[in-house]
């Protein structure tokens, strides 16, 4: 089976001109190991969504930057390239570990055939088509001394691809049938209205479309939960993003910040002030996270015996940033979805509305299953209770006849081996990653991996004494699913 990397290499070589490249690759400097709390990608490219520290370890001398992959999504892949370049500059990152390949999958040899401008143009074209991923784009377009290394076991990966093809066949063959079922659901919602539930669904759609801020949606959910009598004790992370009425007035914060900067300028070392102002420029350009600037600012104030509490609005704002920086974004997301799903049946005002929405929820989960978007928690819930993802006939308005329910159930059963094979790969991915880090003597490596693996793989690394920062790139709204499935099927061709 030809890997995507080898196929990409052959395609690119056929298009490159045979001119000698001007310019040499950057020299490989010794990698730097940052503190886990200091790992920050460019704010415009992504964010750290989770940190896995190593507890009680005598020496914390290795780290994996686990970058969650959004396969074939152009904006996400461009951001992954930007994140990798940032860490290559700041931490001298060299080793990039990838799923979907075995051994050396680098493309840097292609640099010798043409100059940087042509390389970047061709790499950009293939990134847009979904043929290249972000790390491949960077390896071709730039001159960093990178090592791109595939960490798969070929036998396990080939089995995973075979199972994928089964799921993909069902996804395509059932598309029209699912559209028909969803049309029935839409008509049934009109026949059995439930205004509170409909408002929740509208808010959810606006949030997913980026039209509603996280804080606004969190406030809507928590308010709805309180009205429905839901105990919010089990949702502690949502409190960190829900407006409390204690938010500082931006204008007051700005005025106090200007005053604090003026006081600091009068006593601080000029080099320190230059560094602070440079971070401020990066913040304005969205190249740095707000917490990076305000931590640096607070440390400089303290070092120069200036009490930040003399500026109460500024102090309160910095404290809230610190509190939010310590929150695991992935945990907030889990709580958000859990509360949303808990509210849906409670907001259905009639048994008929509840039955319609229950089927709608099951269809949503079914589509996520066939689109390979289930997370470990989803699959764990299915294994514990297969009926939770199954279908029973729904006689109400002929919503789901028995024969359709049976076909849906078979597709669920057919998909299970794919998710089981993904889980089986986790230990191999970690073992091969550590082996390569040892061989190359690299204390820090980037690992680009699909989201299904994230928590399990991170925990396996921690057991081996390796810290993990999970980084989620910004994802574009363009649909990349078909492109990703096309290239995955191409891999399976002999």
The 8 nearest C-alpha neighbors of each residue, nearest first, counted from 0:
[[1, 493, 2, 491, 492, 490, 157, 3],
 [2, 0, 490, 5, 6, 3, 493, 492],
 [1, 3, 4, 5, 490, 6, 0, 100],
 [4, 2, 6, 5, 7, 490, 1, 486],
 [3, 5, 7, 2, 6, 104, 8, 100],
 [6, 4, 8, 2, 7, 3, 9, 1],
 [5, 7, 3, 9, 8, 4, 2, 10],
 [8, 6, 4, 10, 5, 9, 3, 11],
 [7, 9, 5, 11, 6, 10, 12, 4],
 [8, 10, 12, 6, 7, 11, 13, 5],
 [11, 9, 7, 13, 8, 12, 6, 14],
 [10, 12, 8, 14, 13, 9, 7, 15],
 [13, 11, 9, 15, 14, 10, 8, 109],
 [12, 14, 10, 11, 15, 9, 16, 8],
 [15, 13, 11, 12, 16, 10, 121, 9],
 [14, 16, 12, 13, 11, 112, 17, 113],
 [15, 17, 18, 113, 112, 14, 12, 13],
 [18, 16, 112, 113, 15, 19, 111, 20],
 [17, 19, 113, 16, 112, 20, 114, 111],
 [20, 18, 112, 113, 111, 21, 17, 114],
 [19, 21, 114, 113, 111, 112, 22, 18],
 [20, 22, 114, 19, 23, 113, 115, 111],
 [23, 21, 20, 24, 114, 115, 142, 25],
 [24, 22, 25, 21, 142, 20, 26, 111],
 [23, 25, 142, 143, 26, 144, 22, 141],
 [26, 24, 143, 142, 144, 23, 27, 28],
 [25, 27, 28, 24, 144, 143, 23, 142],
 [26, 28, 144, 25, 29, 91, 93, 143],
 [29, 27, 91, 26, 30, 92, 93, 25],
 [28, 30, 91, 31, 27, 441, 92, 90],
 [31, 29, 91, 90, 92, 28, 32, 441],
 [32, 30, 90, 91, 33, 29, 443, 92],
 [31, 33, 443, 30, 90, 34, 442, 61],
 [34, 32, 35, 31, 37, 38, 90, 36],
 [33, 35, 37, 36, 32, 38, 62, 59],
 [36, 34, 37, 38, 33, 468, 50, 466],
 [35, 37, 34, 38, 50, 39, 33, 325],
 [38, 36, 34, 35, 39, 33, 291, 40],
 [39, 37, 35, 36, 33, 40, 34, 468],
 [38, 40, 37, 47, 41, 46, 288, 42],
 [39, 41, 82, 46, 42, 45, 38, 44],
 [42, 40, 286, 287, 44, 43, 45, 39],
 [41, 43, 287, 286, 288, 285, 44, 45],
 [42, 44, 285, 41, 286, 45, 473, 287],
 [45, 43, 78, 41, 42, 473, 472, 82],
 [46, 44, 472, 473, 471, 42, 43, 40],
 [45, 47, 471, 470, 48, 40, 42, 472],
 [46, 48, 470, 469, 49, 471, 39, 468],
 [49, 47, 328, 329, 327, 469, 470, 46],
 [48, 50, 469, 327, 47, 468, 329, 328],
 [51, 49, 468, 467, 469, 52, 48, 35],
 [50, 52, 467, 466, 468, 49, 53, 457],
 [53, 51, 466, 54, 50, 467, 461, 35],
 [52, 54, 466, 461, 464, 56, 465, 55],
 [53, 55, 56, 52, 464, 461, 57, 59],
 [54, 56, 57, 53, 58, 59, 464, 52],
 [55, 57, 58, 54, 53, 59, 464, 465],
 [58, 56, 55, 59, 54, 60, 464, 53],
 [59, 57, 56, 60, 464, 61, 55, 53],
 [60, 58, 61, 56, 57, 464, 465, 53],
 [59, 61, 58, 442, 62, 32, 465, 464],
 [62, 60, 442, 465, 443, 59, 466, 63],
 [61, 63, 466, 443, 465, 467, 442, 64],
 [62, 64, 467, 444, 445, 443, 65, 466],
 [63, 65, 445, 468, 467, 446, 66, 444],
 [66, 64, 469, 446, 63, 445, 468, 447],
 [67, 65, 470, 447, 469, 446, 471, 64],
 [68, 66, 448, 471, 450, 449, 447, 470],
 [67, 69, 449, 448, 70, 447, 66, 450],
 [70, 68, 72, 75, 71, 67, 449, 76],
 [69, 71, 72, 68, 483, 479, 132, 480],
 [72, 70, 129, 483, 479, 73, 482, 69],
 [73, 71, 479, 75, 70, 74, 69, 76],
 [72, 74, 76, 75, 127, 71, 77, 126],
 [73, 75, 475, 77, 76, 474, 72, 78],
 [76, 74, 474, 78, 72, 77, 473, 73],
 [77, 75, 133, 79, 73, 78, 74, 132],
 [78, 76, 74, 80, 79, 75, 133, 73],
 [77, 79, 44, 81, 75, 76, 80, 472],
 [80, 78, 76, 82, 81, 133, 77, 83],
 [79, 81, 133, 77, 83, 78, 82, 134],
 [82, 80, 78, 84, 79, 83, 85, 77],
 [83, 81, 79, 85, 84, 80, 40, 78],
 [84, 82, 80, 86, 85, 81, 87, 79],
 [83, 85, 87, 81, 82, 86, 80, 88],
 [84, 86, 82, 88, 83, 87, 89, 81],
 [85, 87, 89, 90, 83, 88, 84, 92],
 [88, 86, 92, 91, 84, 85, 90, 89],
 [89, 87, 85, 86, 91, 90, 84, 92],
 [88, 90, 86, 87, 91, 85, 92, 31],
 [89, 91, 31, 86, 92, 30, 87, 88],
 [92, 90, 87, 30, 88, 89, 28, 31],
 [91, 93, 87, 90, 86, 30, 94, 444],
 [94, 92, 145, 146, 91, 144, 95, 87],
 [93, 95, 146, 444, 145, 92, 147, 445],
 [96, 94, 445, 147, 444, 446, 146, 148],
 [95, 97, 446, 148, 149, 147, 445, 447],
 [98, 96, 149, 447, 446, 148, 150, 95],
 [97, 99, 100, 149, 150, 151, 448, 447],
 [98, 100, 151, 97, 149, 101, 156, 150],
 [101, 99, 149, 98, 151, 150, 2, 102],
 [100, 102, 149, 151, 150, 103, 153, 152],
 [103, 101, 149, 148, 104, 150, 100, 151],
 [102, 104, 148, 105, 147, 149, 101, 146],
 [105, 103, 147, 148, 4, 149, 102, 106],
 [106, 104, 147, 103, 107, 146, 138, 148],
 [105, 107, 108, 109, 139, 138, 8, 104],
 [106, 108, 109, 138, 110, 139, 105, 142],
 [109, 107, 110, 106, 111, 105, 112, 139],
 [108, 110, 107, 111, 112, 106, 139, 12],
 [109, 111, 108, 112, 107, 113, 139, 20],
 [112, 110, 20, 109, 113, 19, 108, 114],
 [111, 113, 17, 19, 110, 18, 109, 20],
 [114, 112, 20, 18, 19, 111, 16, 110],
 [113, 115, 20, 117, 116, 21, 118, 19],
 [116, 114, 118, 117, 119, 140, 113, 141],
 [117, 115, 119, 118, 114, 120, 140, 113],
 [118, 116, 120, 119, 115, 114, 121, 113],
 [119, 117, 115, 140, 121, 116, 120, 122],
 [118, 120, 140, 122, 116, 117, 121, 123],
 [119, 121, 117, 123, 118, 122, 116, 124],
 [122, 120, 124, 118, 123, 119, 117, 125],
 [121, 123, 119, 125, 136, 124, 120, 118],
 [124, 122, 126, 120, 121, 125, 119, 127],
 [125, 123, 121, 127, 126, 122, 120, 128],
 [124, 126, 128, 130, 122, 131, 127, 123],
 [125, 127, 131, 123, 129, 124, 128, 130],
 [126, 128, 124, 125, 129, 73, 123, 130],
 [127, 129, 125, 130, 126, 124, 482, 131],
 [130, 128, 71, 126, 127, 131, 482, 125],
 [129, 131, 125, 128, 126, 132, 7, 486],
 [132, 130, 126, 125, 129, 135, 136, 133],
 [131, 133, 135, 134, 76, 126, 136, 71],
 [132, 134, 76, 80, 136, 79, 135, 77],
 [133, 135, 137, 136, 132, 80, 138, 79],
 [136, 134, 138, 132, 137, 133, 131, 139],
 [135, 137, 133, 122, 139, 134, 138, 140],
 [138, 136, 134, 140, 135, 139, 141, 80],
 [137, 139, 135, 136, 107, 140, 141, 106],
 [138, 140, 136, 137, 107, 141, 106, 110],
 [139, 141, 119, 118, 137, 136, 138, 122],
 [142, 140, 137, 139, 138, 143, 115, 119],
 [143, 141, 24, 25, 144, 138, 140, 23],
 [142, 144, 25, 145, 141, 24, 138, 87],
 [145, 143, 27, 25, 93, 24, 26, 142],
 [146, 144, 93, 143, 94, 147, 138, 95],
 [145, 147, 94, 93, 95, 148, 105, 144],
 [148, 146, 105, 95, 104, 96, 103, 145],
 [147, 149, 103, 96, 102, 104, 97, 146],
 [148, 150, 101, 100, 102, 97, 98, 151],
 [151, 149, 431, 101, 428, 98, 97, 432],
 [152, 150, 101, 100, 153, 149, 98, 428],
 [151, 153, 155, 154, 156, 427, 150, 101],
 [152, 154, 156, 155, 151, 157, 101, 100],
 [155, 153, 157, 156, 152, 158, 151, 159],
 [156, 154, 158, 152, 157, 153, 159, 424],
 [155, 157, 159, 153, 158, 154, 152, 160],
 [156, 158, 160, 154, 159, 155, 153, 161],
 [159, 157, 161, 155, 156, 160, 154, 162],
 [158, 160, 156, 162, 157, 161, 420, 417],
 [159, 161, 163, 157, 162, 158, 156, 164],
 [162, 160, 158, 164, 163, 159, 157, 165],
 [163, 161, 417, 159, 165, 160, 164, 158],
 [162, 164, 160, 166, 161, 165, 417, 167],
 [163, 165, 167, 161, 162, 166, 168, 160],
 [166, 164, 168, 162, 163, 167, 169, 161],
 [167, 165, 163, 169, 164, 168, 414, 369],
 [166, 168, 170, 164, 169, 165, 163, 171],
 [167, 169, 165, 171, 166, 170, 164, 172],
 [170, 168, 172, 166, 167, 171, 173, 165],
 [171, 169, 167, 168, 173, 369, 172, 166],
 [170, 172, 168, 174, 169, 173, 167, 175],
 [171, 173, 169, 170, 174, 168, 175, 176],
 [172, 174, 176, 170, 171, 175, 169, 177],
 [173, 175, 177, 171, 176, 172, 170, 178],
 [176, 174, 178, 177, 173, 179, 172, 171],
 [175, 177, 179, 173, 178, 174, 180, 172],
 [178, 176, 180, 174, 179, 175, 173, 181],
 [177, 179, 175, 181, 176, 180, 182, 174],
 [178, 180, 176, 182, 177, 181, 175, 183],
 [181, 179, 177, 183, 182, 178, 184, 176],
 [180, 182, 184, 178, 183, 179, 177, 185],
 [183, 181, 185, 179, 184, 180, 178, 186],
 [184, 182, 180, 186, 181, 185, 398, 187],
 [183, 185, 181, 187, 182, 186, 188, 180],
 [184, 186, 182, 188, 187, 183, 181, 189],
 [187, 185, 183, 189, 188, 184, 182, 190],
 [186, 188, 190, 184, 189, 185, 191, 183],
 [189, 187, 191, 185, 190, 186, 192, 184],
 [188, 190, 186, 187, 192, 191, 185, 184],
 [189, 191, 187, 188, 192, 186, 352, 185],
 [192, 190, 188, 352, 189, 187, 351, 193],
 [193, 191, 189, 188, 190, 194, 352, 197],
 [192, 194, 348, 196, 347, 195, 197, 352],
 [195, 193, 197, 196, 198, 192, 348, 347],
 [196, 194, 198, 197, 346, 193, 199, 347],
 [195, 197, 346, 199, 198, 194, 193, 347],
 [196, 198, 194, 200, 199, 195, 193, 201],
 [197, 199, 201, 195, 196, 200, 194, 202],
 [200, 198, 196, 202, 197, 201, 203, 195],
 [199, 201, 203, 197, 198, 202, 204, 196],
 [202, 200, 198, 204, 203, 199, 197, 205],
 [203, 201, 205, 199, 204, 200, 206, 198],
 [202, 204, 200, 206, 201, 205, 199, 207],
 [205, 203, 201, 207, 206, 202, 208, 200],
 [206, 204, 208, 210, 202, 203, 207, 211],
 [207, 205, 211, 203, 209, 208, 204, 210],
 [206, 208, 204, 209, 205, 203, 210, 211],
 [209, 207, 205, 206, 210, 204, 211, 476],
 [210, 208, 206, 207, 211, 205, 212, 204],
 [209, 211, 205, 208, 206, 212, 207, 204],
 [212, 210, 206, 209, 205, 215, 216, 213],
 [213, 211, 215, 214, 216, 206, 210, 209],
 [212, 214, 216, 215, 217, 211, 206, 240],
 [213, 215, 241, 217, 240, 212, 216, 218],
 [216, 214, 212, 218, 213, 217, 219, 211],
 [215, 217, 219, 213, 218, 214, 220, 212],
 [216, 218, 214, 220, 219, 215, 241, 213],
 [217, 219, 215, 221, 241, 216, 220, 222],
 [220, 218, 216, 222, 217, 221, 223, 215],
 [221, 219, 223, 217, 222, 218, 224, 216],
 [220, 222, 224, 218, 223, 219, 217, 225],
 [223, 221, 225, 219, 224, 220, 218, 226],
 [224, 222, 220, 226, 221, 225, 219, 227],
 [225, 223, 221, 229, 227, 222, 226, 220],
 [224, 226, 228, 222, 227, 223, 229, 221],
 [227, 225, 223, 224, 228, 222, 229, 221],
 [228, 226, 224, 225, 229, 223, 345, 346],
 [227, 229, 225, 226, 224, 230, 223, 231],
 [230, 228, 224, 227, 225, 231, 226, 342],
 [229, 231, 232, 228, 233, 225, 224, 234],
 [232, 230, 233, 234, 229, 235, 224, 221],
 [233, 231, 234, 230, 235, 229, 236, 238],
 [232, 234, 231, 235, 230, 334, 236, 338],
 [233, 235, 231, 232, 236, 237, 334, 238],
 [236, 234, 237, 238, 233, 232, 231, 239],
 [237, 235, 238, 331, 239, 234, 330, 326],
 [236, 238, 239, 235, 240, 234, 331, 241],
 [239, 237, 241, 236, 240, 235, 234, 242],
 [238, 240, 237, 236, 241, 323, 322, 326],
 [241, 239, 214, 238, 237, 242, 217, 213],
 [240, 242, 214, 238, 218, 217, 239, 237],
 [243, 241, 244, 214, 240, 218, 246, 245],
 [244, 242, 245, 241, 246, 238, 240, 218],
 [243, 245, 246, 242, 247, 241, 248, 218],
 [246, 244, 243, 247, 242, 248, 315, 316],
 [247, 245, 244, 248, 243, 242, 316, 315],
 [248, 246, 312, 249, 316, 245, 252, 315],
 [247, 249, 251, 250, 252, 246, 312, 253],
 [250, 248, 252, 251, 247, 253, 254, 246],
 [249, 251, 253, 252, 248, 254, 247, 255],
 [252, 250, 254, 248, 253, 249, 255, 312],
 [251, 253, 313, 249, 255, 312, 250, 254],
 [252, 254, 256, 250, 251, 255, 249, 257],
 [255, 253, 251, 257, 256, 252, 250, 258],
 [256, 254, 258, 252, 257, 253, 310, 259],
 [255, 257, 259, 253, 258, 254, 252, 260],
 [258, 256, 260, 254, 255, 259, 261, 253],
 [257, 259, 255, 261, 256, 260, 262, 254],
 [260, 258, 256, 262, 261, 257, 263, 255],
 [259, 261, 263, 257, 262, 258, 264, 256],
 [262, 260, 258, 264, 259, 263, 257, 265],
 [263, 261, 259, 260, 265, 264, 258, 266],
 [264, 262, 260, 265, 261, 266, 267, 259],
 [265, 263, 261, 267, 262, 266, 260, 272],
 [264, 266, 263, 262, 267, 261, 260, 268],
 [267, 265, 263, 264, 268, 303, 262, 269],
 [268, 266, 264, 263, 269, 265, 303, 272],
 [267, 269, 271, 270, 272, 266, 264, 273],
 [270, 268, 272, 271, 273, 267, 264, 274],
 [271, 269, 273, 272, 268, 274, 267, 275],
 [272, 270, 274, 268, 273, 269, 275, 267],
 [271, 273, 275, 269, 274, 270, 276, 268],
 [272, 274, 270, 276, 271, 275, 277, 269],
 [273, 275, 277, 271, 272, 276, 270, 278],
 [276, 274, 272, 278, 277, 273, 271, 279],
 [275, 277, 279, 273, 278, 274, 272, 280],
 [276, 278, 274, 280, 279, 275, 273, 281],
 [277, 279, 281, 275, 276, 280, 292, 282],
 [278, 280, 276, 282, 277, 281, 283, 275],
 [281, 279, 277, 283, 282, 278, 284, 276],
 [280, 282, 286, 278, 284, 287, 279, 283],
 [283, 281, 287, 285, 279, 280, 284, 286],
 [282, 284, 280, 285, 281, 279, 286, 287],
 [283, 285, 281, 282, 286, 280, 287, 43],
 [286, 284, 282, 43, 42, 283, 287, 281],
 [285, 287, 41, 281, 42, 284, 282, 43],
 [288, 286, 282, 42, 281, 41, 285, 289],
 [287, 289, 42, 290, 291, 282, 286, 285],
 [290, 288, 291, 292, 282, 293, 287, 320],
 [289, 291, 293, 288, 292, 294, 320, 321],
 [292, 290, 289, 288, 294, 293, 295, 287],
 [291, 293, 295, 289, 290, 294, 278, 296],
 [294, 292, 296, 290, 295, 291, 297, 317],
 [293, 295, 297, 296, 291, 292, 290, 298],
 [294, 296, 298, 292, 293, 297, 299, 291],
 [295, 297, 293, 299, 294, 298, 292, 300],
 [298, 296, 300, 294, 299, 295, 293, 301],
 [297, 299, 301, 295, 300, 296, 302, 294],
 [298, 300, 302, 296, 301, 297, 303, 295],
 [299, 301, 305, 297, 303, 298, 302, 296],
 [300, 302, 304, 298, 303, 299, 305, 297],
 [303, 301, 299, 300, 304, 298, 305, 297],
 [302, 304, 300, 301, 305, 299, 267, 266],
 [305, 303, 301, 302, 300, 306, 299, 307],
 [306, 304, 300, 301, 303, 307, 302, 263],
 [305, 307, 308, 309, 304, 301, 300, 310],
 [306, 308, 309, 310, 314, 305, 300, 297],
 [309, 307, 310, 311, 306, 314, 313, 315],
 [308, 310, 307, 306, 311, 314, 305, 313],
 [309, 311, 308, 313, 307, 255, 312, 314],
 [312, 310, 314, 308, 313, 309, 315, 307],
 [313, 311, 315, 252, 314, 247, 310, 316],
 [314, 312, 252, 316, 311, 310, 315, 317],
 [315, 313, 311, 317, 316, 312, 308, 307],
 [314, 316, 318, 312, 313, 317, 311, 319],
 [315, 317, 313, 319, 318, 314, 312, 247],
 [316, 318, 320, 314, 319, 315, 313, 293],
 [319, 317, 321, 315, 320, 316, 314, 322],
 [318, 320, 322, 316, 321, 317, 323, 315],
 [321, 319, 317, 323, 318, 322, 290, 324],
 [322, 320, 324, 318, 319, 323, 317, 325],
 [321, 323, 319, 325, 320, 324, 318, 326],
 [322, 324, 326, 320, 325, 321, 319, 239],
 [325, 323, 321, 322, 326, 320, 290, 327],
 [326, 324, 323, 322, 327, 321, 320, 36],
 [325, 327, 323, 324, 328, 322, 236, 239],
 [326, 328, 49, 330, 329, 48, 325, 331],
 [329, 327, 48, 331, 330, 326, 332, 49],
 [328, 330, 332, 327, 331, 48, 49, 333],
 [329, 331, 333, 327, 332, 328, 334, 236],
 [332, 330, 328, 334, 236, 329, 333, 237],
 [331, 333, 335, 329, 330, 334, 336, 328],
 [334, 332, 330, 336, 335, 331, 337, 329],
 [335, 333, 337, 331, 332, 336, 234, 338],
 [334, 336, 332, 338, 333, 337, 331, 339],
 [335, 337, 339, 333, 338, 334, 340, 332],
 [336, 338, 334, 340, 339, 335, 333, 341],
 [339, 337, 341, 335, 340, 336, 334, 342],
 [338, 340, 336, 342, 337, 341, 335, 343],
 [341, 339, 337, 342, 343, 338, 336, 344],
 [342, 340, 338, 339, 343, 337, 344, 345],
 [343, 341, 345, 339, 340, 344, 346, 338],
 [342, 344, 346, 340, 345, 341, 196, 339],
 [345, 343, 347, 346, 342, 353, 341, 356],
 [344, 346, 342, 343, 347, 227, 341, 348],
 [347, 345, 196, 343, 344, 195, 348, 342],
 [348, 346, 353, 344, 352, 345, 196, 193],
 [347, 349, 193, 346, 352, 350, 353, 345],
 [348, 350, 352, 351, 347, 353, 193, 191],
 [351, 349, 353, 352, 354, 348, 347, 355],
 [350, 352, 354, 349, 353, 355, 191, 395],
 [353, 351, 355, 349, 191, 354, 350, 347],
 [352, 354, 350, 347, 356, 351, 355, 344],
 [355, 353, 351, 357, 352, 356, 350, 358],
 [356, 354, 352, 358, 353, 357, 351, 359],
 [355, 357, 359, 353, 358, 354, 360, 352],
 [358, 356, 354, 360, 359, 355, 353, 361],
 [357, 359, 361, 356, 355, 360, 362, 354],
 [358, 360, 356, 362, 357, 361, 363, 355],
 [361, 359, 363, 357, 358, 362, 356, 364],
 [360, 362, 358, 364, 363, 359, 365, 357],
 [361, 363, 365, 359, 364, 360, 366, 358],
 [364, 362, 360, 366, 361, 365, 359, 367],
 [365, 363, 367, 361, 362, 366, 368, 360],
 [364, 366, 362, 368, 367, 363, 361, 369],
 [367, 365, 369, 363, 368, 364, 370, 362],
 [368, 366, 372, 370, 364, 365, 369, 373],
 [367, 369, 365, 371, 366, 373, 370, 372],
 [370, 368, 366, 371, 367, 170, 166, 365],
 [369, 371, 367, 372, 368, 366, 170, 480],
 [372, 370, 368, 369, 373, 367, 418, 166],
 [373, 371, 367, 370, 368, 374, 369, 451],
 [372, 374, 368, 377, 371, 367, 378, 375],
 [373, 375, 451, 377, 376, 372, 378, 450],
 [376, 374, 378, 377, 451, 379, 373, 452],
 [377, 375, 379, 374, 378, 380, 373, 381],
 [378, 376, 380, 374, 375, 379, 373, 381],
 [377, 379, 381, 375, 380, 376, 382, 374],
 [378, 380, 376, 382, 381, 377, 375, 383],
 [381, 379, 383, 377, 378, 382, 384, 376],
 [380, 382, 385, 378, 384, 379, 383, 388],
 [383, 381, 379, 384, 380, 385, 378, 377],
 [382, 384, 380, 381, 379, 385, 378, 387],
 [383, 385, 381, 386, 382, 387, 380, 388],
 [386, 384, 381, 387, 382, 388, 383, 389],
 [385, 387, 389, 388, 384, 381, 390, 383],
 [388, 386, 385, 384, 389, 381, 380, 361],
 [389, 387, 386, 385, 381, 361, 390, 365],
 [390, 388, 386, 408, 387, 385, 391, 411],
 [389, 391, 404, 408, 392, 388, 407, 386],
 [390, 392, 404, 393, 389, 401, 399, 405],
 [393, 391, 401, 399, 400, 404, 394, 390],
 [394, 392, 399, 398, 395, 391, 400, 397],
 [393, 395, 397, 396, 398, 392, 399, 400],
 [394, 396, 397, 393, 398, 351, 399, 354],
 [397, 395, 398, 394, 187, 393, 183, 399],
 [398, 396, 394, 395, 399, 400, 393, 183],
 [397, 399, 396, 393, 395, 183, 394, 400],
 [400, 398, 393, 392, 397, 403, 404, 401],
 [401, 399, 392, 403, 402, 397, 404, 393],
 [400, 402, 392, 404, 403, 405, 399, 391],
 [401, 403, 405, 404, 400, 406, 392, 399],
 [404, 402, 406, 405, 401, 400, 407, 399],
 [403, 405, 401, 407, 390, 402, 406, 392],
 [404, 406, 408, 402, 403, 407, 401, 409],
 [407, 405, 403, 409, 408, 404, 410, 402],
 [406, 408, 404, 410, 405, 409, 403, 411],
 [407, 409, 411, 405, 410, 406, 389, 404],
 [408, 410, 412, 406, 411, 407, 413, 405],
 [411, 409, 413, 407, 412, 408, 414, 406],
 [412, 410, 408, 414, 409, 413, 407, 415],
 [411, 413, 409, 410, 414, 415, 408, 416],
 [414, 412, 410, 411, 415, 409, 416, 166],
 [415, 413, 411, 412, 166, 417, 416, 410],
 [414, 416, 418, 417, 412, 413, 419, 411],
 [417, 415, 419, 418, 414, 420, 162, 413],
 [418, 416, 162, 420, 415, 419, 414, 159],
 [417, 419, 421, 420, 415, 416, 422, 414],
 [418, 420, 416, 422, 421, 417, 415, 423],
 [421, 419, 423, 417, 422, 418, 159, 416],
 [422, 420, 418, 424, 423, 419, 417, 159],
 [421, 423, 419, 420, 424, 425, 418, 452],
 [424, 422, 420, 421, 425, 419, 426, 155],
 [423, 425, 427, 421, 422, 426, 428, 420],
 [426, 424, 428, 427, 422, 423, 456, 429],
 [427, 425, 429, 428, 424, 430, 423, 456],
 [428, 426, 430, 424, 429, 425, 431, 152],
 [429, 427, 425, 431, 426, 150, 430, 432],
 [428, 430, 432, 426, 427, 431, 433, 425],
 [429, 431, 427, 433, 432, 428, 426, 434],
 [430, 432, 434, 428, 150, 429, 433, 427],
 [433, 431, 429, 435, 434, 430, 428, 150],
 [432, 434, 436, 430, 435, 431, 437, 429],
 [435, 433, 431, 437, 432, 436, 438, 430],
 [434, 436, 438, 437, 432, 433, 439, 431],
 [437, 435, 441, 433, 439, 434, 438, 440],
 [436, 438, 440, 434, 435, 439, 433, 441],
 [439, 437, 435, 440, 436, 434, 441, 433],
 [438, 440, 436, 441, 437, 435, 94, 434],
 [441, 439, 437, 438, 436, 442, 435, 443],
 [440, 442, 436, 439, 443, 437, 444, 30],
 [443, 441, 61, 62, 60, 440, 32, 436],
 [444, 442, 62, 441, 61, 63, 32, 92],
 [445, 443, 94, 63, 95, 64, 446, 92],
 [444, 446, 64, 95, 63, 65, 96, 94],
 [445, 447, 96, 65, 97, 95, 66, 64],
 [448, 446, 66, 97, 68, 67, 65, 96],
 [447, 449, 67, 68, 446, 98, 66, 450],
 [450, 448, 68, 67, 451, 452, 69, 453],
 [449, 451, 453, 452, 67, 448, 68, 374],
 [452, 450, 374, 449, 453, 375, 373, 372],
 [451, 453, 450, 456, 455, 449, 454, 425],
 [452, 454, 450, 456, 455, 451, 457, 449],
 [455, 453, 457, 456, 458, 452, 451, 375],
 [456, 454, 458, 457, 453, 452, 459, 425],
 [455, 457, 459, 453, 458, 454, 452, 425],
 [458, 456, 454, 460, 459, 455, 453, 467],
 [457, 459, 461, 455, 460, 456, 454, 462],
 [460, 458, 456, 462, 457, 461, 455, 463],
 [461, 459, 463, 457, 465, 458, 462, 456],
 [460, 462, 465, 464, 458, 463, 459, 53],
 [463, 461, 459, 460, 464, 458, 465, 53],
 [462, 464, 460, 461, 465, 459, 433, 458],
 [465, 463, 461, 462, 53, 460, 466, 56],
 [464, 466, 461, 61, 460, 62, 463, 467],
 [467, 465, 62, 52, 53, 51, 461, 63],
 [468, 466, 63, 51, 62, 50, 64, 457],
 [467, 469, 50, 64, 65, 49, 470, 51],
 [470, 468, 65, 49, 47, 48, 66, 50],
 [471, 469, 47, 66, 46, 48, 65, 67],
 [470, 472, 67, 45, 46, 66, 47, 48],
 [473, 471, 45, 75, 44, 78, 474, 79],
 [472, 474, 45, 75, 44, 78, 471, 475],
 [475, 473, 75, 74, 472, 476, 72, 69],
 [476, 474, 74, 477, 75, 72, 473, 73],
 [475, 477, 478, 474, 208, 74, 72, 479],
 [478, 476, 475, 479, 72, 73, 74, 474],
 [479, 477, 480, 476, 72, 481, 475, 482],
 [478, 480, 72, 482, 71, 481, 483, 477],
 [479, 481, 483, 482, 478, 484, 71, 70],
 [480, 482, 484, 483, 479, 485, 478, 71],
 [483, 481, 485, 479, 484, 480, 129, 71],
 [482, 484, 71, 480, 486, 485, 481, 70],
 [483, 485, 487, 481, 482, 486, 488, 480],
 [486, 484, 482, 488, 483, 487, 481, 489],
 [487, 485, 489, 483, 488, 484, 490, 482],
 [486, 488, 484, 490, 489, 485, 483, 491],
 [489, 487, 491, 485, 490, 486, 484, 492],
 [490, 488, 486, 487, 491, 492, 485, 3],
 [491, 489, 487, 488, 492, 2, 3, 1],
 [490, 492, 488, 489, 0, 493, 160, 487],
 [491, 493, 489, 490, 0, 488, 1, 487],
 [492, 0, 491, 1, 490, 489, 2, 488]]
